[in-house]
Amino acid sequence: MWFRLYENAYPQPLILGDRQLIDDQRFMLRTQNNDRHLEIVGARIDDQGYYICKTGNTIRSSYNLTITSIC
């Protein structure tokens, strides 16, 4: 299960198994070599933050997404 963590708030569930739980089609589950990855298509500055993949009580992956802009 993929979550997005917000400061001072409950984690927002994004994907459970193969099912998307949010109404934002930019967030997708991709499978490569039997590994599942969260993909954000067209990432925006407000997508910055901490994302985790959790199985049961174990955190399998965690990412801190930082968006930078090149002028």
Secondary structure, DSSP 8 states (H G I E B T S, - for coil): -EEEE-TTS--EEEEETTEE-SS-TTEEEEEETTEEEEEETT--GGG-EEEEEEETTEEEEEEEE------
